[in-house]
Amino acid sequence: MDFILRGVRGSLANPNPFNKHYGANTQCIELRLGSGELFVFDAGTGLQSINRDLPDSGECRLFISHAHADHVLGLSFFKPMYLKDWNVHIYIPSWQPNLLERWFDGTAFPVHFSLLQANISIHLIEAGAELEFKLGDDKKALVRVFSANHPGGGLAFKVFADEEVFLYSGDHEITTDEDVRLQTSGMLQGVTVALVDAAYSRLDYKKGWGHSAWEDWVDLCLEQKVNSLILAHHAQDKDDPSLDALQETLKEYAVQGLHAVVGREGMRCPVGRGAVPVTLPSVWLDGFIDSLNHVKEEGAVWDRLLSGARTLTNAEAGNIYLSEGEEMVFVCAHNDFLFPRDTAHRYAYANLRLLRSPDSIVGQVALSGVSMNLPDVRKLGPDAPCAFNDSLDRKTGYITQSVLAVPVFNHKRDLLGVAELINSLAPDGNTPRPFTENMREEVEMLVSKAAAYLEISRNVRRNISRLMGMVMMRDPAETEAHAQRVGAVASEIYQRWAERRAEPHAARSHYRVRLRLAAMLHDLGKTGIPEEILKTPGKLTDDELEIMRKHAVLGAGLFSAEPQDISDLATEVIHHHHQKWNGQGYPVMPEGKPLAGADIPLSARVTALADVFDALVSPRCYKVPFTWDQAMETLWKESGEHFDPELVECFFEAKDVIALIYERYPG
């Protein structure tokens, strides 16, 4: 079984900016059994969110713990009640036999009970009842009903199914009374996951109000060796920061074997030992957006967006496709099944293009501009709006099941790209499940927040392209592809160097993307060199060579007064990418000689290697291109002379990825 928290508030729905993370809707829990049966516990305002994930026909069982308004307000907006092809079984406390008729009497809500079109069956239940249900796979589920300690009476429900035990406490107050504590302990006996009323802490506990302090649940769960405890029915004044603080406190119980978490609207988890819901603090989104402030390279922004979307959805994999005319161009891939996170950058150079068309999921999303949430792409019928291309699965052995694809627009509603998420995993890390509509909304929100940073990074890329265009107008040896290759190869060399030193992932990633941009600008100073020298087809004279060498100083000067973003690395790269490891390069420094060895900035040593290699394998008016083998032999010969020996080794470690770079940026 899986549960989804549709509402976690108690007493009163309280939507405001301080409750946006954990949710404002009142109590409602969706429980899906392994064979597909739908159980729902309580009908608070969160009930309406289930509608988005329901078809137009089916069967469900709705259990009402008691008739207080915060637990029944959602009845008015429960989609299945209004559809003739739904069978709705509603289980009501025996002391409230007329609950449905009174709620739909036309007074508090304008729809009369007689107008509901579903096939509605009302079952009166009381404590001590055991309800047995036959499941579609010839198995059975059992719901055991307990009395809850709550003013006016209440019920708790214990579900036995799929070899697990799930407890929903309803509104229940654990007091110091020994009988109440024994009763509660009995409810928890043998439970795998308990979802409970923890409106208070012991500091703000209100005796007799019918709700528990979370500490009492923890004590009893530890006694009964309950695996997972989900705290819900948060008081309306418990804001996000206070619940964040509670979540931090709960972490200490993991060492005692109890995984306790604060329930959050939209949270989903299977009922099973070792299955712990993903928990994110309320400031997670703000921190994610703030992190984008430090990223200038477009590919890095997309990579972070994909990482954030996967965090929100617990997606096993994901891809990013950029919009280029009528095509969608693959630029970023994550896949925890196929390759580790640190190697994801290697897959950014696959030259994969898709048309904006129904021939693929990404193409259809790009064509329509509307998100698609597909529970199982292998079960798309003939009337589906798109097709699933399983060529990658067949090639790699990977199995794509659920897919969520979201379009990304700028402020003008121009399509920037599509983020595709694959296989939302259960917390066991192995079982793919459908993405929920709540996840879709969260990813769309994340995308809308990140779109501004994507525009900024795209403008940075365009400005760099304009600068490169100035160089290309002057020097026929310079091309856009040359700049892209040098930047990409430099970043891959650095990646291997950083891996050798176990550099932290965040710092490594930040440096890589800045280095890539800086390396693309390595020859910017050529804009200050006379055109007749740049276009000389043969060997330069000594005087011409002296003038040509000034491009390093001229280019570096363009960035010396800029604020620090990529400017510090661009200055290093432009100024020193013609230095040599043996000290025989240029320019000469104020001390009277060129730099040598490790005194040459790392960024310049890396770029020098990438630049020379590309010059060797590229055609020039004064030479034919080297073969790859010839160019690599030259690098080995110059190791320790022209180039840093360790970086040459890193180049060869990255040669497979470098080959992909040349396929991606030919010419």
C-alpha positions as CSV (number, residue, x, y, z in Angstrom):
1,M,0.0,0.0,0.0
2,D,0.9,3.6,-0.6
3,F,-0.4,6.7,1.2
4,I,-0.7,10.2,0.0
5,L,-1.4,13.1,2.5
6,R,-4.1,15.2,0.9
7,G,-4.6,17.4,4.0
8,V,-2.7,17.6,7.3
9,R,-4.3,20.6,9.2
10,G,-6.6,20.3,12.1
11,S,-9.6,22.4,13.2
12,L,-9.4,25.0,10.5
13,A,-7.9,25.3,7.0
14,N,-5.5,28.2,7.2
15,P,-4.0,29.2,3.8
16,N,-1.4,31.9,4.3
17,P,2.2,32.5,3.2
18,F,3.6,30.9,6.4
19,N,1.8,27.6,5.8
20,K,2.5,27.2,2.1
21,H,5.1,24.4,2.5
22,Y,3.4,21.9,4.9
23,G,-0.1,22.8,3.5
24,A,-3.2,24.5,4.7
25,N,-5.9,21.9,3.9
26,T,-7.6,19.9,6.7
27,Q,-7.3,16.2,7.3
28,C,-7.6,13.7,4.4
29,I,-5.5,10.6,3.7
30,E,-5.5,8.6,0.5
31,L,-4.5,4.9,0.8
32,R,-3.9,2.9,-2.3
33,L,-3.7,-0.9,-1.9
34,G,-1.3,-2.9,-4.0
35,S,-4.1,-4.2,-6.2
36,G,-5.4,-0.7,-6.9
37,E,-8.2,-0.3,-4.4
38,L,-8.8,3.2,-3.1
39,F,-9.3,3.9,0.6
40,V,-9.8,7.4,1.9
41,F,-9.7,8.4,5.5
42,D,-11.6,11.6,6.5
43,A,-13.0,14.2,4.1
44,G,-11.4,17.4,5.1
45,T,-10.7,20.2,2.6
46,G,-7.8,18.1,1.2
47,L,-10.3,15.7,-0.2
48,Q,-10.8,17.8,-3.3
49,S,-7.2,17.4,-4.4
50,I,-7.8,13.6,-5.0
51,N,-10.1,14.5,-7.9
52,R,-7.2,15.4,-10.1
53,D,-5.9,11.8,-10.0
54,L,-9.2,10.0,-10.5
55,P,-10.9,8.7,-13.7
56,D,-14.6,9.2,-14.5
57,S,-15.5,5.8,-13.1
58,G,-14.4,3.5,-10.3
59,E,-14.9,2.4,-6.7
60,C,-13.7,3.9,-3.5
61,R,-14.2,3.5,0.2
62,L,-14.4,6.6,2.4
63,F,-14.0,6.3,6.2
64,I,-15.2,9.1,8.4
65,S,-13.6,9.2,11.8
66,H,-16.2,11.7,13.2
67,A,-18.4,14.5,12.0
68,H,-16.6,17.7,13.1
69,A,-16.5,20.2,10.3
70,D,-12.8,20.0,9.6
71,H,-13.1,16.3,8.8
72,V,-16.2,16.5,6.4
73,L,-15.9,19.9,4.6
74,G,-14.4,18.2,1.5
75,L,-17.5,16.0,1.0
76,S,-19.2,18.8,-1.1
77,F,-16.4,18.7,-3.6
78,F,-15.6,15.0,-3.9
79,K,-15.8,14.2,-7.7
80,P,-16.9,10.6,-7.5
81,M,-20.1,11.6,-5.6
82,Y,-21.3,13.4,-8.7
83,L,-20.5,10.7,-11.3
84,K,-23.0,7.9,-12.1
85,D,-20.2,5.4,-12.9
86,W,-18.7,5.6,-9.5
87,N,-19.4,3.2,-6.6
88,V,-18.8,5.1,-3.3
89,H,-18.9,3.3,0.0
90,I,-19.0,5.6,3.0
91,Y,-18.3,4.3,6.5
92,I,-19.8,6.6,9.1
93,P,-19.8,6.4,13.0
94,S,-23.0,4.7,14.1
95,W,-23.9,7.6,16.3
96,Q,-24.0,9.9,13.2
97,P,-26.5,7.9,11.0
98,N,-27.8,11.0,9.1
99,L,-24.5,12.7,8.5
100,L,-24.7,12.6,4.7
101,E,-28.4,13.6,4.5
102,R,-27.8,16.5,6.9
103,W,-24.7,17.7,5.0
104,F,-26.5,17.6,1.7
105,D,-29.8,19.0,2.9
106,G,-29.5,22.2,0.8
107,T,-28.7,24.4,3.8
108,A,-25.0,24.5,4.3
109,F,-24.4,23.5,0.7
110,P,-26.8,24.0,-2.2
111,V,-26.6,20.5,-3.6
112,H,-29.2,18.1,-2.1
113,F,-28.3,14.5,-1.4
114,S,-30.9,13.3,-3.9
115,L,-29.0,15.0,-6.7
116,L,-25.8,13.0,-6.2
117,Q,-25.4,10.6,-9.1
118,A,-22.9,8.1,-7.7
119,N,-24.0,4.7,-6.5
120,I,-23.5,5.6,-2.8
121,S,-23.6,3.0,-0.1
122,I,-23.6,4.1,3.6
123,H,-22.3,1.8,6.2
124,L,-22.6,2.5,10.0
125,I,-19.7,1.3,12.0
126,E,-18.5,1.4,15.6
127,A,-15.4,0.5,17.6
128,G,-14.6,-3.1,17.6
129,A,-15.8,-3.7,14.1
130,E,-13.7,-5.7,11.7
131,L,-14.3,-5.0,8.0
132,E,-13.0,-7.5,5.5
133,F,-12.6,-6.6,1.8
134,K,-11.9,-8.9,-1.1
135,L,-9.2,-7.5,-3.4
136,G,-8.9,-7.9,-7.1
137,D,-5.9,-10.3,-6.8
138,D,-7.8,-12.8,-4.6
139,K,-6.2,-11.4,-1.5
140,K,-8.0,-9.7,1.4
141,A,-7.8,-6.4,3.3
142,L,-8.9,-6.0,6.9
143,V,-9.9,-2.7,8.5
144,R,-10.1,-2.9,12.3
145,V,-12.0,0.0,14.0
146,F,-11.0,1.5,17.4
147,S,-12.5,4.1,19.6
148,A,-10.6,7.4,19.6
149,N,-10.5,9.7,22.7
150,H,-12.1,12.8,21.3
151,P,-15.0,15.1,22.5
152,G,-18.2,13.8,21.0
153,G,-16.6,10.5,20.1
154,G,-14.3,9.4,17.3
155,L,-12.9,6.4,15.5
156,A,-9.4,5.2,14.5
157,F,-8.7,2.7,11.7
158,K,-6.1,0.0,11.4
159,V,-5.6,-1.4,7.9
160,F,-4.1,-4.9,7.3
161,A,-3.2,-5.4,3.7
162,D,-0.2,-6.2,1.4
163,E,1.5,-7.8,4.4
164,E,1.8,-4.4,6.1
165,V,-0.2,-2.6,8.8
166,F,-1.2,1.1,8.6
167,L,-2.8,3.1,11.4
168,Y,-4.8,6.2,11.0
169,S,-5.6,7.6,14.5
170,G,-8.3,10.2,13.6
171,D,-8.5,12.8,16.3
172,H,-7.2,11.2,19.4
173,E,-5.9,12.6,22.7
174,I,-3.3,10.7,24.6
175,T,-3.7,11.7,28.3
176,T,-2.0,10.6,31.5
177,D,-4.9,8.2,32.1
178,E,-3.5,4.7,32.2
179,D,-6.5,3.2,30.3
180,V,-6.1,5.7,27.5
181,R,-2.4,5.0,27.2
182,L,-3.0,1.2,27.2
183,Q,-5.7,1.6,24.6
184,T,-3.4,3.7,22.4
185,S,-0.5,1.2,22.8
186,G,-2.9,-1.5,21.7
187,M,-3.8,0.5,18.6
188,L,0.0,0.7,17.7
189,Q,0.8,-2.9,18.3
190,G,2.2,-4.5,15.1
191,V,1.9,-1.3,13.1
192,T,4.3,-0.5,10.3
193,V,3.3,3.1,9.7
194,A,1.2,5.2,12.1
195,L,-0.3,8.5,10.8
196,V,-1.5,10.3,13.9
197,D,-3.1,13.4,15.4
198,A,-0.2,15.4,16.9
199,A,-1.6,18.9,17.0
200,Y,0.4,19.9,20.1
201,S,3.7,19.5,21.9
202,R,3.9,19.1,25.6
203,L,4.7,22.8,25.9
204,D,1.4,23.9,24.3
205,Y,-0.8,20.9,25.1
206,K,-4.4,21.7,25.9
207,K,-5.9,19.1,28.1
208,G,-9.4,17.9,27.1
209,W,-9.4,19.5,23.6
210,G,-9.1,16.0,22.0
211,H,-5.7,16.2,20.5
212,S,-2.3,14.7,21.4
213,A,1.2,16.0,22.0
214,W,3.7,14.5,19.6
215,E,6.1,13.4,22.4
216,D,3.4,10.9,23.6
217,W,3.1,9.3,20.2
218,V,6.9,9.0,20.0
219,D,7.1,7.3,23.5
220,L,4.4,4.8,22.6
221,C,5.8,4.1,19.1
222,L,9.2,3.4,20.6
223,E,7.6,1.0,23.1
224,Q,5.7,-0.8,20.3
225,K,8.6,-0.7,17.9
226,V,6.6,1.0,15.2
227,N,8.8,1.6,12.1
228,S,7.5,4.9,10.8
229,L,5.5,7.7,12.5
230,I,3.9,10.5,10.5
231,L,2.7,13.5,12.5
232,A,-0.4,15.3,11.2
233,H,-3.5,17.3,12.2
234,H,-1.2,20.3,12.7
235,A,-2.9,23.1,14.6
236,Q,-3.8,26.0,12.4
237,D,-1.2,28.3,14.0
238,K,1.7,25.8,13.5
239,D,3.5,27.6,10.7
240,D,6.3,26.3,8.4
241,P,9.2,27.5,10.6
242,S,7.8,25.8,13.7
243,L,7.2,22.6,11.8
244,D,10.7,22.7,10.3
245,A,12.0,22.9,13.8
246,L,9.9,19.9,14.8
247,Q,11.3,18.0,11.9
248,E,14.8,18.6,13.0
249,T,14.0,17.4,16.5
250,L,12.4,14.2,15.1
251,K,15.7,13.2,13.4
252,E,17.2,12.1,16.7
253,Y,14.8,9.2,17.1
254,A,16.1,7.4,14.0
255,V,19.0,6.0,16.0
256,Q,16.4,4.3,18.2
257,G,14.7,2.7,15.2
258,L,11.8,5.1,14.8
259,H,11.6,7.1,11.6
260,A,9.4,10.1,12.6
261,V,8.5,12.9,10.2
262,V,6.2,15.9,10.0
263,G,3.4,15.2,7.6
264,R,3.3,17.5,4.6
265,E,0.5,18.0,2.1
266,G,1.3,16.0,-1.0
267,M,3.7,13.7,0.8
268,R,3.6,10.1,-0.5
269,C,5.2,6.9,0.7
270,P,4.6,3.2,0.6
271,V,3.6,1.5,3.8
272,G,6.6,-0.7,4.5
273,R,9.5,-1.1,6.9
274,G,12.5,1.0,5.8
275,A,10.2,3.2,3.6
276,V,10.6,6.8,4.8
277,P,8.9,9.8,3.1
278,V,11.1,12.4,1.5
279,T,11.2,15.5,3.7
280,L,12.3,18.9,2.6
281,P,12.4,22.0,4.8
282,S,10.1,24.9,4.0
283,V,13.1,27.0,3.0
284,W,14.2,24.5,0.4
285,L,12.7,26.4,-2.5
286,D,14.2,29.7,-1.4
287,G,17.6,28.1,-1.1
288,F,17.3,26.5,-4.5
289,I,16.4,29.8,-6.1
290,D,19.2,31.6,-4.3
291,S,21.7,29.0,-5.6
292,L,20.7,29.9,-9.2
293,N,22.0,33.5,-8.5
294,H,25.6,32.0,-8.6
295,V,25.2,30.2,-11.9
296,K,25.8,32.0,-15.2
297,E,26.2,29.2,-17.7
298,E,22.9,28.1,-19.3
299,G,23.7,24.4,-19.2
300,A,24.5,24.6,-15.4
301,V,21.1,26.3,-14.8
302,W,19.3,23.5,-16.6
303,D,21.3,20.9,-14.7
304,R,20.3,22.5,-11.4
305,L,16.7,22.8,-12.5
306,L,16.7,19.1,-13.3
307,S,18.2,18.2,-10.0
308,G,15.7,20.3,-8.1
309,A,12.7,18.8,-10.0
310,R,14.1,15.3,-9.3
311,T,14.4,16.2,-5.6
312,L,10.7,17.3,-5.4
313,T,9.5,14.1,-7.2
314,N,12.1,11.5,-6.2
315,A,12.6,10.8,-9.9
316,E,15.2,8.2,-10.8
317,A,16.1,10.0,-14.0
318,G,15.4,13.0,-16.2
319,N,16.4,14.8,-19.3
320,I,16.4,18.4,-20.6
321,Y,15.7,19.4,-24.2
322,L,16.3,22.9,-25.5
323,S,14.1,24.5,-28.1
324,E,15.8,25.3,-31.3
325,G,13.5,26.3,-34.1
326,E,11.2,23.3,-34.8
327,E,13.5,20.9,-33.0
328,M,14.2,20.0,-29.4
329,V,17.9,19.4,-28.7
330,F,19.0,17.2,-25.9
331,V,21.4,19.0,-23.5
332,C,21.3,17.3,-20.1
333,A,20.7,13.8,-18.6
334,H,20.5,12.3,-15.1
335,N,19.9,8.6,-14.5
336,D,20.8,7.0,-11.2
337,F,20.2,3.6,-12.6
338,L,22.5,4.0,-15.6
339,F,25.3,6.3,-14.3
340,P,26.3,8.1,-11.1
341,R,25.5,11.7,-10.6
342,D,29.1,12.9,-11.0
343,T,29.2,11.4,-14.5
344,A,26.0,13.0,-15.8
345,H,28.0,15.8,-17.6
346,R,29.3,13.2,-20.0
347,Y,25.9,12.7,-21.5
348,A,25.4,16.3,-22.3
349,Y,27.1,15.9,-25.7
350,A,24.9,13.3,-27.2
351,N,23.7,14.8,-30.5
352,L,20.0,13.9,-30.1
353,R,17.3,16.0,-31.7
354,L,13.5,15.6,-31.7
355,L,10.9,17.3,-33.8
356,R,8.0,19.2,-32.1
357,S,5.5,16.5,-33.0
358,P,3.5,13.7,-31.3
359,D,6.2,11.2,-32.3
360,S,7.6,11.6,-28.8
361,I,6.5,12.8,-25.4
362,V,8.9,15.7,-25.4
363,G,7.9,16.7,-28.9
364,Q,4.2,16.7,-28.0
365,V,4.8,18.8,-24.9
366,A,6.8,21.3,-27.0
367,L,4.1,21.3,-29.6
368,S,1.2,21.8,-27.2
369,G,2.9,23.8,-24.5
370,V,1.1,21.7,-21.9
371,S,2.6,19.4,-19.3
372,M,2.0,15.6,-19.6
373,N,1.8,13.2,-16.6
374,L,1.9,9.6,-17.8
375,P,1.6,6.9,-15.2
376,D,2.9,4.1,-17.5
377,V,4.3,5.0,-21.0
378,R,4.2,1.3,-21.9
379,K,0.4,1.3,-21.7
380,L,-0.3,4.2,-24.0
381,G,-3.3,3.3,-26.0
382,P,-3.9,4.1,-29.7
383,D,-5.8,7.2,-28.8
384,A,-2.9,8.6,-26.7
385,P,-1.8,12.1,-27.8
386,C,1.8,11.0,-28.3
387,A,4.0,7.9,-28.8
388,F,6.7,6.6,-26.5
389,N,10.1,6.0,-28.2
390,D,11.7,3.0,-26.4
391,S,15.0,3.0,-28.4
392,L,17.1,4.2,-25.4
393,D,15.5,1.5,-23.1
394,R,16.2,-1.2,-25.7
395,K,19.8,0.0,-26.0
396,T,20.6,0.3,-22.3
397,G,18.3,-2.1,-20.6
398,Y,16.7,0.7,-18.6
399,I,12.9,0.5,-18.1
400,T,11.0,3.7,-18.4
401,Q,7.6,3.6,-16.7
402,S,6.2,6.9,-15.4
403,V,7.0,10.2,-17.1
404,L,6.3,13.8,-16.2
405,A,7.2,16.3,-18.9
406,V,6.9,20.0,-18.3
407,P,7.4,22.9,-20.7
408,V,9.6,25.9,-19.7
409,F,8.7,29.3,-21.0
410,N,10.2,32.8,-20.7
411,H,8.2,35.9,-19.7
412,K,7.1,36.3,-23.3
413,R,5.7,32.7,-23.3
414,D,8.5,31.7,-25.8
415,L,9.4,28.0,-25.3
416,L,12.9,27.6,-23.8
417,G,12.8,23.9,-23.4
418,V,11.2,20.8,-21.8
419,A,12.1,19.1,-18.5
420,E,11.4,15.4,-18.6
421,L,11.3,13.4,-15.4
422,I,11.3,9.6,-15.4
423,N,10.2,7.0,-12.8
424,S,9.1,8.6,-9.5
425,L,10.6,6.1,-7.0
426,A,9.1,4.9,-3.8
427,P,11.4,5.7,-0.8
428,D,12.8,2.1,-1.0
429,G,14.6,3.5,-4.0
430,N,13.6,0.7,-6.3
431,T,9.9,0.8,-7.1
432,P,8.7,3.2,-9.9
433,R,5.3,4.8,-9.3
434,P,3.2,7.4,-11.2
435,F,4.0,11.1,-10.5
436,T,1.1,12.7,-8.7
437,E,-0.7,15.8,-9.8
438,N,0.7,17.6,-6.7
439,M,4.2,16.8,-8.0
440,R,3.3,18.2,-11.4
441,E,2.2,21.4,-9.8
442,E,5.3,21.7,-7.7
443,V,7.6,21.1,-10.7
444,E,5.7,23.7,-12.8
445,M,6.1,26.1,-9.9
446,L,9.8,25.3,-9.7
447,V,10.2,25.8,-13.5
448,S,8.4,29.2,-13.4
449,K,10.8,30.3,-10.7
450,A,13.9,29.2,-12.6
451,A,12.8,30.6,-15.9
452,A,14.1,34.1,-15.2
453,Y,17.6,32.6,-14.4
454,L,17.5,30.6,-17.6
455,E,16.8,33.8,-19.5
456,I,19.8,35.5,-17.8
457,S,22.1,32.6,-18.5
458,R,20.9,32.5,-22.1
459,N,21.7,36.2,-22.4
460,V,25.2,35.5,-21.0
461,R,25.6,32.8,-23.7
462,R,24.4,35.2,-26.4
463,N,26.8,37.9,-25.2
464,I,29.7,35.5,-25.3
465,S,28.6,34.5,-28.8
466,R,28.6,38.1,-29.8
467,L,32.1,38.6,-28.5
468,M,33.2,35.5,-30.3
469,G,31.6,36.9,-33.4
470,M,33.8,39.9,-33.2
471,V,36.9,37.6,-33.1
472,M,35.6,35.5,-36.0
473,M,35.1,38.6,-38.2
474,R,38.8,39.3,-37.7
475,D,40.4,35.9,-37.7
476,P,39.3,33.1,-40.1
477,A,40.8,30.5,-37.8
478,E,38.2,31.3,-35.1
479,T,34.8,29.7,-35.3
480,E,31.8,29.3,-33.0
481,A,32.5,25.6,-33.0
482,H,36.1,26.1,-32.1
483,A,35.1,28.2,-29.0
484,Q,32.5,25.6,-28.0
485,R,34.9,22.7,-28.3
486,V,37.7,24.5,-26.4
487,G,35.3,25.4,-23.6
488,A,33.7,21.9,-23.4
489,V,37.1,20.1,-23.6
490,A,38.6,22.4,-20.9
491,S,35.7,21.6,-18.6
492,E,36.1,17.9,-19.1
493,I,39.9,18.0,-18.4
494,Y,39.2,20.0,-15.2
495,Q,36.5,17.5,-14.2
496,R,39.0,14.6,-14.2
497,W,41.6,16.8,-12.3
498,A,39.0,17.6,-9.6
499,E,37.9,14.0,-9.3
500,R,41.4,13.0,-8.6
501,R,41.4,15.4,-5.7
502,A,37.9,14.5,-4.5
503,E,36.9,18.1,-4.8
504,P,33.4,18.7,-3.3
505,H,30.7,18.3,-5.9
506,A,29.2,21.8,-5.5
507,A,32.5,23.6,-5.7
508,R,33.6,21.4,-8.7
509,S,30.4,22.0,-10.6
510,H,30.6,25.8,-10.0
511,Y,34.2,26.0,-11.2
512,R,33.5,23.8,-14.2
513,V,30.8,26.0,-15.7
514,R,32.7,29.2,-15.1
515,L,35.8,27.7,-16.7
516,R,33.8,26.6,-19.7
517,L,32.6,30.1,-20.4
518,A,36.0,31.6,-19.7
519,A,37.8,29.2,-22.0
520,M,35.5,30.1,-24.9
521,L,36.8,33.6,-24.6
522,H,40.5,32.6,-24.7
523,D,41.3,34.5,-28.0
524,L,39.1,37.6,-27.4
525,G,42.2,39.8,-27.5
526,K,42.6,39.1,-31.2
527,T,40.0,41.9,-31.8
528,G,42.9,44.3,-31.1
529,I,45.3,42.7,-33.6
530,P,45.6,44.2,-37.1
531,E,43.6,42.2,-39.6
532,E,46.5,41.8,-42.0
533,I,48.5,39.9,-39.4
534,L,45.5,37.7,-38.4
535,K,44.9,36.7,-42.0
536,T,48.5,36.1,-43.0
537,P,48.5,32.7,-44.6
538,G,52.1,31.8,-43.9
539,K,54.6,32.0,-41.1
540,L,54.7,35.4,-39.2
541,T,57.8,37.5,-39.1
542,D,59.4,38.1,-35.7
543,D,57.8,41.6,-35.6
544,E,54.4,40.3,-36.6
545,L,54.7,37.5,-34.0
546,E,55.5,40.1,-31.3
547,I,52.3,42.0,-32.2
548,M,50.2,38.8,-32.3
549,R,51.4,37.9,-28.8
550,K,49.9,41.1,-27.5
551,H,46.4,39.6,-27.9
552,A,46.8,37.9,-24.5
553,V,47.4,41.2,-22.6
554,L,44.8,43.1,-24.7
555,G,42.1,40.5,-24.1
556,A,42.8,40.2,-20.4
557,G,42.5,44.0,-20.0
558,L,38.9,43.8,-21.2
559,F,37.9,42.0,-18.1
560,S,40.2,43.4,-15.4
561,A,37.6,45.9,-14.1
562,E,34.6,43.6,-14.3
563,P,32.8,42.3,-11.2
564,Q,33.6,38.7,-10.3
565,D,31.4,36.2,-12.1
566,I,33.4,34.6,-14.9
567,S,35.6,37.6,-15.2
568,D,38.4,36.4,-12.8
569,L,38.8,33.1,-14.8
570,A,38.4,34.9,-18.1
571,T,41.2,37.2,-17.2
572,E,43.4,34.3,-16.2
573,V,42.6,32.3,-19.3
574,I,43.0,35.1,-21.8
575,H,46.2,36.4,-20.2
576,H,48.0,33.1,-19.6
577,H,46.8,30.4,-22.0
578,H,50.0,30.7,-24.0
579,Q,52.2,30.2,-21.0
580,K,54.1,26.9,-21.1
581,W,54.9,24.4,-18.2
582,N,58.6,24.8,-18.9
583,G,58.5,28.6,-18.7
584,Q,59.1,29.2,-22.4
585,G,55.7,30.7,-23.2
586,Y,54.3,34.3,-23.1
587,P,53.5,37.0,-22.0
588,V,56.5,38.0,-19.9
589,M,55.5,39.0,-16.4
590,P,56.7,42.2,-14.5
591,E,59.3,40.0,-12.9
592,G,61.0,39.8,-16.4
593,K,60.1,36.2,-17.4
594,P,57.0,34.1,-18.3
595,L,55.2,32.0,-15.7
596,A,56.1,28.3,-15.4
597,G,54.8,25.1,-13.8
598,A,52.1,25.5,-11.1
599,D,52.6,29.2,-11.1
600,I,50.4,29.3,-14.2
601,P,46.8,29.5,-13.1
602,L,45.0,26.2,-13.4
603,S,42.3,27.6,-15.7
604,A,45.0,28.8,-18.2
605,R,46.9,25.4,-18.1
606,V,43.7,23.5,-18.8
607,T,42.6,25.9,-21.6
608,A,46.1,25.8,-23.2
609,L,45.8,22.0,-23.6
610,A,42.2,22.2,-25.0
611,D,43.1,25.0,-27.4
612,V,46.3,23.4,-28.8
613,F,44.6,20.0,-29.3
614,D,41.7,21.7,-31.2
615,A,44.2,23.7,-33.4
616,L,46.1,20.5,-34.2
617,V,43.0,18.5,-35.4
618,S,41.3,21.5,-37.2
619,P,42.1,22.6,-40.7
620,R,44.0,25.9,-41.1
621,C,44.9,27.8,-44.2
622,Y,48.6,27.1,-43.5
623,K,48.3,23.3,-42.6
624,V,46.2,20.2,-43.0
625,P,44.6,18.8,-39.8
626,F,46.4,16.2,-37.8
627,T,44.7,12.9,-37.2
628,W,43.5,12.3,-33.7
629,D,46.4,9.8,-33.1
630,Q,48.9,12.3,-34.4
631,A,47.5,15.1,-32.1
632,M,47.4,12.8,-29.1
633,E,51.0,11.8,-29.7
634,T,52.0,15.4,-29.8
635,L,50.3,16.0,-26.5
636,W,52.3,13.2,-24.9
637,K,55.5,14.6,-26.4
638,E,54.8,18.0,-25.0
639,S,53.8,16.7,-21.5
640,G,56.1,18.4,-19.1
641,E,57.3,20.8,-21.7
642,H,54.3,22.8,-23.1
643,F,51.7,21.2,-20.9
644,D,51.1,20.2,-17.2
645,P,51.8,16.4,-17.2
646,E,48.9,15.6,-14.9
647,L,46.5,17.5,-17.1
648,V,47.7,15.5,-20.1
649,E,46.8,12.4,-18.2
650,C,43.4,13.8,-17.4
651,F,42.9,14.6,-21.1
652,F,43.4,11.0,-22.0
653,E,41.1,9.8,-19.2
654,A,38.4,12.0,-20.8
655,K,39.1,11.1,-24.4
656,D,35.8,9.2,-24.9
657,V,33.8,12.2,-23.8
658,I,36.0,14.5,-25.8
659,A,35.2,12.5,-28.9
660,L,31.5,13.1,-28.2
661,I,32.2,16.8,-27.9
662,Y,33.6,16.8,-31.4
663,E,30.5,15.0,-32.7
664,R,28.3,17.7,-31.0
665,Y,30.3,20.7,-32.3
666,P,31.7,19.7,-35.7
667,G,33.4,22.0,-38.2
